[in-house]
Structures are given as structure tokens and as C-alpha cells.
Amino acid sequence: MKKILIAYDSKTGRTEKMAEYIAEGVRSDGNEATVKKISDIPDEKGLAEYDAYIFGCPTYFKDITEDMKKFLFTAKEAGLKGKIGGAFGSYTHLGNAPRIIHDTMAYVYEMTMADMGELNVKEQVLDAGKGNESCIEFGKSFSRRVK
């Protein structure tokens, strides 16, 4: 059983819901999923015990949140090179955050990114209760790639 960290920032609770549904998908595939707010990870030591990582935040003014920017600098010190990574986020009109996170993990950290791309769900879809299926499937697919 592999240990997967799903670390997220959320302003309205939507990205947090996504993280929980992704974790549900990971667990249903037989791996262990830990869901944490990035504010609960004080330093790079909090990232040391996992086999794979999925980071997420909403797109906020066409960018990642300031808290996610700080977290990504912290994560850089964790030595994640070669680990498996994935990215997700929610958005209203432009969904740039997951791509920014994905590219940071791939090109700055030199992680092995799950070849399924990033998950990006429109907030209106989440509000309608329809985004959960895609989040669960993302978690399952990611989990299969970690095995």
C-alpha cells in the first residue's frame, strides 16, 4: 500500500471538497490517502513520509493563491525529485492554477507526473454536486499509476 498526500488550499471549501473526493478514489483503489490543508504543513519535513503527492488550489485572479505559492517554495526543499505527482483545482472562468502547480512539480521539482494531466473542475459544477465523480475517478487513476 502506497501513501499519497493530497495537500490543498481552499478559499470557499470547493477545493477542499475536491481533495476529499480525490482521497475517496485513492482509498477505493487500495492506497492510503492523507488529506491536509497546506497551512497544516509547516515545513518540508511534513512532506517526507509519502510515496506520491497531489497538490491543489483554486485559480485566484488567474493565478495560484499566495498561500500555495509559499507552500510550493517549502515543498521545493523536500527533495521530491522522481516522486509521482498530480495537480488539481477549481475555477470560475479561467482555470490556470492546476497547470501552474503541475508545471512546478514537473519542471522545478523534477517529479514524475502522472500522465493523465491535471484535474480542473468549474466551481458551478461542484456547486451542482456533479464534480465529485470526476474527482473520485482522478483519485483512482492516480492511485493506479502509483502502484
Kinemage of the C-alpha trace (Angstrom):
@kinemage 1
@onewidth
@group {chain A} dominant
@subgroup {mainchain}
@vectorlist {calphas} color= white
{ca met a 1} P 0.000 0.000 0.000
{ca lys a 2} L 1.390 3.363 -1.062
{ca lys a 3} L 0.964 6.563 0.938
{ca ile a 4} L -0.378 9.512 -1.046
{ca leu a 5} L -0.571 13.069 0.288
{ca ile a 6} L -3.317 15.315 -1.030
{ca ala a 7} L -2.368 18.844 0.048
{ca tyr a 8} L -4.665 21.734 -0.811
{ca asp a 9} L -5.554 25.372 -0.286
{ca ser a 10} L -9.211 26.364 -0.387
{ca lys a 11} L -10.893 29.743 -0.091
{ca thr a 12} L -14.563 28.701 -0.313
{ca gly a 13} L -14.447 24.991 0.549
{ca arg a 14} L -14.804 23.772 -3.035
{ca thr a 15} L -11.179 22.732 -3.476
{ca glu a 16} L -11.332 21.060 -0.068
{ca lys a 17} L -14.309 19.001 -1.291
{ca met a 18} L -12.322 18.052 -4.365
{ca ala a 19} L -9.430 16.878 -2.162
{ca glu a 20} L -11.774 14.690 -0.107
{ca tyr a 21} L -13.306 13.120 -3.223
{ca ile a 22} L -9.859 12.507 -4.730
{ca ala a 23} L -8.872 10.789 -1.476
{ca glu a 24} L -12.002 8.636 -1.713
{ca gly a 25} L -10.866 7.484 -5.161
{ca val a 26} L -7.335 6.741 -3.919
{ca arg a 27} L -8.660 4.717 -0.991
{ca ser a 28} L -11.113 2.778 -3.149
{ca asp a 29} L -8.126 1.645 -5.222
{ca gly a 30} L -6.349 0.300 -2.140
{ca asn a 31} L -3.816 3.006 -1.351
{ca glu a 32} L -3.630 5.228 1.724
{ca ala a 33} L -4.668 8.860 1.251
{ca thr a 34} L -3.884 11.673 3.681
{ca val a 35} L -5.686 14.973 3.104
{ca lys a 36} L -4.097 18.108 4.590
{ca lys a 37} L -4.552 21.837 4.263
{ca ile a 38} L -1.256 23.335 3.186
{ca ser a 39} L -1.374 25.586 6.257
{ca asp a 40} L -1.082 22.415 8.375
{ca ile a 41} L 2.263 21.524 6.759
{ca pro a 42} L 4.723 23.903 8.458
{ca asp a 43} L 7.913 22.780 6.714
{ca glu a 44} L 9.379 20.330 4.229
{ca lys a 45} L 9.654 17.630 6.925
{ca gly a 46} L 5.870 17.328 6.777
{ca leu a 47} L 6.235 16.011 3.222
{ca ala a 48} L 8.863 13.358 3.895
{ca glu a 49} L 6.823 10.219 4.552
{ca tyr a 50} L 4.788 9.903 1.348
{ca asp a 51} L 5.238 7.937 -1.863
{ca ala a 52} L 3.256 10.342 -4.074
{ca tyr a 53} L 1.757 13.827 -3.934
{ca ile a 54} L -1.274 15.625 -5.292
{ca phe a 55} L -1.353 19.391 -4.746
{ca gly a 56} L -4.344 21.618 -5.410
{ca cys a 57} L -5.778 25.097 -5.067
{ca pro a 58} L -8.361 27.267 -6.758
{ca thr a 59} L -7.493 29.666 -9.534
{ca tyr a 60} L -7.482 33.033 -7.833
{ca phe a 61} L -7.132 36.125 -10.039
{ca lys a 62} L -5.750 33.951 -12.896
{ca asp a 63} L -3.064 32.505 -10.619
{ca ile a 64} L -2.459 30.180 -7.687
{ca thr a 65} L -3.169 31.558 -4.223
{ca glu a 66} L -0.444 33.336 -2.243
{ca asp a 67} L -0.546 30.542 0.338
{ca met a 68} L 0.047 27.968 -2.405
{ca lys a 69} L 2.998 29.985 -3.699
{ca lys a 70} L 4.576 29.897 -0.229
{ca phe a 71} L 3.810 26.193 0.107
{ca leu a 72} L 5.432 25.395 -3.238
{ca phe a 73} L 8.647 27.105 -2.084
{ca thr a 74} L 8.530 24.964 1.067
{ca ala a 75} L 7.855 21.804 -0.945
{ca lys a 76} L 10.861 22.537 -3.143
{ca glu a 77} L 13.081 21.896 -0.127
{ca ala a 78} L 11.555 18.434 0.428
{ca gly a 79} L 13.544 16.716 -2.325
{ca leu a 80} L 10.607 15.319 -4.299
{ca lys a 81} L 12.624 14.541 -7.425
{ca gly a 82} L 11.391 11.325 -9.041
{ca lys a 83} L 8.296 11.054 -6.831
{ca ile a 84} L 4.911 10.787 -8.559
{ca gly a 85} L 2.869 13.983 -8.647
{ca gly a 86} L -0.516 15.300 -9.675
{ca ala a 87} L -2.387 18.609 -9.538
{ca phe a 88} L -5.992 19.764 -9.247
{ca gly a 89} L -8.095 22.846 -8.632
{ca ser a 90} L -11.373 24.644 -9.053
{ca tyr a 91} L -12.137 27.782 -11.033
{ca thr a 92} L -14.874 30.168 -12.096
{ca his a 93} L -13.789 31.398 -15.544
{ca leu a 94} L -10.059 30.696 -16.042
{ca gly a 95} L -8.530 27.546 -14.601
{ca asn a 96} L -4.806 28.316 -14.536
{ca ala a 97} L -3.890 27.050 -11.052
{ca pro a 98} L -3.667 23.290 -11.696
{ca arg a 99} L -1.400 23.844 -14.718
{ca ile a 100} L 0.897 26.151 -12.707
{ca ile a 101} L 1.130 23.574 -9.915
{ca his a 102} L 1.624 20.710 -12.398
{ca asp a 103} L 4.417 22.519 -14.215
{ca thr a 104} L 6.137 23.463 -10.948
{ca met a 105} L 6.088 19.849 -9.815
{ca ala a 106} L 7.316 18.597 -13.199
{ca tyr a 107} L 9.959 21.157 -14.100
{ca val a 108} L 11.134 22.686 -10.821
{ca tyr a 109} L 10.906 19.644 -8.535
{ca glu a 110} L 11.598 17.164 -11.373
{ca met a 111} L 8.806 14.881 -10.222
{ca thr a 112} L 7.356 12.121 -12.370
{ca met a 113} L 3.922 13.438 -13.188
{ca ala a 114} L 1.011 11.078 -13.603
{ca asp a 115} L 0.438 11.089 -17.361
{ca met a 116} L -3.242 11.973 -17.040
{ca gly a 117} L -2.834 15.737 -16.797
{ca glu a 118} L -4.247 17.949 -14.107
{ca leu a 119} L -7.831 17.938 -12.833
{ca asn a 120} L -9.693 21.219 -13.214
{ca val a 121} L -13.367 21.474 -12.222
{ca lys a 122} L -15.560 24.539 -12.661
{ca glu a 123} L -16.991 25.783 -9.361
{ca gln a 124} L -20.538 25.852 -10.741
{ca val a 125} L -20.240 22.127 -11.482
{ca leu a 126} L -19.061 21.469 -7.925
{ca asp a 127} L -21.917 23.568 -6.548
{ca ala a 128} L -24.373 21.452 -8.540
{ca gly a 129} L -22.953 18.304 -6.921
{ca lys a 130} L -21.679 16.907 -10.208
{ca gly a 131} L -17.907 17.282 -9.897
{ca asn a 132} L -17.473 14.555 -7.322
{ca glu a 133} L -17.436 11.730 -9.888
{ca ser a 134} L -14.542 13.219 -11.841
{ca cys a 135} L -12.597 13.806 -8.610
{ca ile a 136} L -13.117 10.216 -7.459
{ca glu a 137} L -12.046 8.912 -10.869
{ca phe a 138} L -8.967 11.177 -10.814
{ca gly a 139} L -8.029 9.681 -7.430
{ca lys a 140} L -8.489 6.115 -8.692
{ca ser a 141} L -6.467 6.772 -11.845
{ca phe a 142} L -3.691 8.467 -9.915
{ca ser a 143} L -3.606 5.615 -7.412
{ca arg a 144} L -3.235 3.042 -10.202
{ca arg a 145} L -0.225 4.941 -11.552
{ca val a 146} L 1.445 4.912 -8.133
{ca lys a 147} L 1.247 1.114 -7.733
